[in-house]
């Protein structure tokens, strides 16, 4: 018998990841990617860059997380959402694998191909990132989207700036964008700004008379944080906000911006949706960036 949308036996998984920063020596890079250079005769010549030690670590964790998603989803439909900053861009030129824009696009495509090759992936969504990292006006996501569509025409692949998804089963509403609040600048303040941000979203929907999201996902800060809020007077009084981690290490610019944050988290999360409700699964690990010595 065909399953209905509200059938508790029906299940769909949504994998969310962000900030892979393809093209950076400290960003995610598929070891099988093929780039191109010009030889001494002016011919386009393929080559495969050697992964840095950081990239080896990132690809290993990325592959492990993908396997965890495969085990969780089983044969049920899987949606993959990349929440922005597919590439590093050329604004900050330090530690680039290559200064050629086409190479960054090739690396980003290669990073996503393992997902597209899974038989149960039904849709891929690529969110707009930060202008300096995506060559402006969402260029990187548009180019990656076009290449993936050509390679995998059977998969529904799109790029969006700010998305509101309704996931079946369960009519689960997701609000996904790259930019949003950070986790907080002090340990005792962590999560406060995320909760205020989510309350504002819920109150805005209440004022507009529109159904609020059940889940809000943001990225950009390369940190993991999950908060839940309850607001009285709204039909759906409980909602969650998640700050997604990254698959990128911190370079000198990121260390400056984060004021030398000592810990960084890499990974992704999966929202498991059934007719009975939703459950968030996080596949992540936190690394201490400090070098420890006894003098």
C-alpha positions in Angstrom: 0.0 0.0 0.0 1.3 3.5 -0.9 2.4 5.4 2.2 0.6 8.7 2.9 2.4 11.9 4.0 1.2 11.5 7.6 2.0 7.7 7.7 4.4 7.2 10.7 6.0 4.4 8.7 7.1 6.9 6.0 10.4 8.6 6.6 12.6 11.2 5.0 16.1 12.4 6.1 17.5 15.9 5.4 21.3 16.2 5.7 22.5 19.8 6.2 26.1 20.9 5.9 27.9 24.2 5.2 31.2 26.1 4.9 33.3 23.6 2.9 35.3 26.5 1.3 36.6 24.5 -1.7 39.8 25.9 -3.2 41.4 26.7 0.2 44.3 24.5 1.4 42.5 24.3 4.7 39.1 23.6 3.1 37.4 20.4 2.0 38.8 18.8 -1.1 38.0 15.5 -2.8 41.3 13.6 -3.3 40.0 12.5 -6.7 39.3 15.9 -8.1 40.9 16.7 -11.5 42.0 20.3 -12.1 43.6 21.8 -15.2 46.7 23.8 -16.0 48.5 25.0 -19.1 51.5 23.0 -20.3 54.6 24.5 -22.0 52.9 24.1 -25.4 49.8 26.0 -24.3 47.6 22.9 -24.0 45.1 22.3 -21.2 46.6 19.6 -19.0 44.8 17.7 -16.2 46.4 17.4 -12.7 45.3 16.3 -9.3 46.5 18.4 -6.3 48.0 16.8 -3.3 45.9 17.1 -0.2 47.4 19.0 2.8 47.4 17.3 6.2 44.4 19.4 7.2 42.5 18.4 4.0 43.2 14.7 4.7 41.7 15.1 8.1 38.7 17.0 6.7 38.0 14.5 3.9 38.3 11.6 6.3 35.8 13.1 8.7 33.5 14.2 5.8 33.5 10.6 4.5 32.8 9.1 7.9 29.9 11.5 8.4 28.5 10.6 5.0 28.6 6.9 5.9 26.8 7.8 9.2 24.1 9.5 7.1 23.9 6.5 4.8 23.4 4.2 7.8 20.8 6.4 9.3 18.8 7.0 6.1 18.9 3.4 4.9 16.8 3.2 1.7 14.5 6.1 2.7 14.6 9.3 0.6 17.4 11.7 1.4 17.7 15.4 0.7 21.1 17.2 0.9 21.2 20.9 1.7 24.5 22.8 1.6 23.9 26.0 3.5 26.5 28.3 1.8 30.2 29.0 1.1 30.8 26.2 -1.3 34.1 27.9 -2.3 36.7 30.1 -0.8 36.7 32.8 -3.5 39.7 34.9 -4.5 39.4 37.8 -2.2 41.6 36.2 0.4 44.4 34.7 -1.7 46.5 33.2 1.0 46.7 29.4 0.9 44.6 28.9 -2.2 45.0 25.6 -4.0 44.8 27.6 -7.2 44.0 31.1 -8.2 41.9 29.9 -11.1 38.1 30.3 -10.4 37.3 27.2 -12.5 39.4 25.1 -10.2 37.4 26.1 -7.1 34.2 25.2 -8.9 35.7 21.8 -9.9 36.7 21.1 -6.3 33.2 22.1 -5.0 31.5 19.8 -7.6 33.8 17.0 -6.7 33.0 17.5 -3.0 29.3 17.0 -3.6 29.5 14.2 -6.1 29.6 11.5 -3.5 26.2 12.6 -2.2 24.7 12.7 -5.7 25.9 9.2 -6.4 23.8 7.8 -3.5 20.7 6.0 -5.0 18.2 7.5 -2.5 19.2 11.1 -2.9 16.1 12.8 -4.3 17.1 16.5 -4.1 20.1 18.8 -3.5 19.8 22.4 -2.5 22.7 24.9 -2.6 22.3 28.0 -0.6 23.9 31.4 -1.3 27.0 32.1 0.8 29.2 35.1 1.6 29.9 37.3 -1.5 33.7 37.3 -1.1 33.7 33.5 -0.9 31.3 32.7 -3.8 32.7 35.2 -6.4 29.7 37.6 -5.8 26.0 37.2 -6.7 25.9 33.5 -5.7 28.1 32.7 -8.7 29.8 29.7 -7.2 26.5 28.0 -6.3 25.0 28.7 -9.7 28.0 27.2 -11.6 28.2 24.2 -9.3 24.4 23.7 -9.6 24.7 23.7 -13.4 27.5 21.1 -13.5 25.7 18.8 -11.0 22.5 19.0 -13.0 24.4 17.9 -16.2 26.0 15.0 -14.3 22.9 13.9 -12.4 19.8 14.9 -14.4 17.6 12.5 -12.4 18.2 14.5 -9.2 16.3 17.7 -8.4 19.1 20.2 -7.9 18.6 23.9 -7.3 20.3 26.9 -5.8 18.5 29.4 -3.5 19.4 32.4 -1.4 17.0 32.0 1.6 14.8 29.0 1.6 11.7 27.9 3.4 11.2 24.1 2.9 8.2 22.0 3.9 9.4 18.4 4.3 7.0 15.5 4.0 6.0 13.5 6.0 4.8 15.7 8.8 4.7 19.1 7.1 8.0 20.0 8.8 8.9 23.6 8.0 12.6 24.5 7.7 14.0 28.0 7.4 17.5 27.8 5.9 20.0 30.6 5.1 23.7 31.1 5.3 23.9 34.3 7.4 22.4 34.7 10.9 23.5 35.2 14.5 26.6 33.7 16.0 26.8 31.4 19.0 27.8 34.1 21.4 31.0 35.8 22.4 31.2 34.5 26.0 30.6 31.1 27.4 27.9 32.3 29.8 26.2 34.0 26.9 26.3 31.2 24.4 23.0 30.6 22.7 21.3 33.8 23.9 21.5 35.7 20.6 20.3 32.5 18.7 17.3 32.3 21.0 16.4 36.0 20.6 16.8 35.6 16.8 14.4 32.7 16.8 11.9 34.3 19.0 11.8 37.3 16.7 11.1 35.0 13.7 8.3 33.3 15.6 6.7 36.6 16.7 7.0 37.9 13.1 5.1 34.9 11.9 2.5 35.4 14.6 2.0 39.0 13.6 1.7 38.0 9.9 -0.6 35.2 10.6 1.6 32.7 8.8 2.8 29.3 10.1 6.2 29.6 11.8 9.1 27.3 11.0 9.8 24.2 13.2 13.5 24.4 12.5 15.8 27.3 11.6 19.3 26.5 10.2 22.1 29.0 9.9 25.9 28.7 9.2 28.8 31.1 8.5 30.4 31.0 11.9 31.9 27.5 11.7 30.5 26.6 15.1 27.9 24.2 16.3 25.0 25.3 18.5 21.5 24.0 19.0 18.8 25.9 20.9 15.1 25.4 21.5 12.6 28.1 22.4 8.9 28.2 23.4 6.8 31.3 22.8 3.2 31.4 24.1 0.3 32.4 21.9 1.7 30.8 18.7 0.0 27.7 17.3 3.4 25.9 17.1 4.9 27.2 20.3 8.2 25.2 20.1 10.9 25.7 17.5 14.6 25.0 17.2 17.5 26.9 15.8 20.8 25.2 14.7 24.1 26.8 13.9 25.9 24.5 11.5 29.6 23.6 11.9 32.0 23.6 9.0 34.4 21.4 7.0 37.1 24.0 7.0 40.1 24.8 9.3 40.9 28.3 10.5 43.4 30.4 8.6 45.0 33.6 9.8 41.9 35.7 8.7 39.5 33.4 10.5 41.6 33.4 13.7 41.5 37.2 13.6 37.8 37.4 13.1 37.1 34.8 15.8 39.5 36.4 18.2 41.6 33.2 18.4 38.8 30.8 19.4 40.5 27.7 20.9 38.0 25.1 19.7 36.5 24.4 16.3 33.8 21.9 15.3 33.5 20.0 12.1 30.6 17.9 10.9 27.0 18.0 9.7 23.5 17.2 11.0 20.5 15.2 9.8 16.9 15.9 10.4 14.9 12.7 10.5 11.2 13.4 9.6 8.4 10.9 10.1 4.6 11.2 10.6 5.3 11.0 14.3 7.7 13.9 14.5 11.3 14.9 13.9 14.6 14.1 15.4 17.9 15.8 14.9 21.1 13.8 14.6 24.5 15.5 14.8 27.6 13.9 13.4 30.4 16.2 14.6 33.7 16.4 16.5 35.4 19.3 18.3 39.1 19.9 17.9 41.4 21.9 20.2 43.5 24.3 18.0 46.1 25.0 20.7 49.6 23.5 20.6 50.3 22.2 24.1 53.8 22.4 25.5 55.5 22.0 28.9 58.4 24.4 29.3 
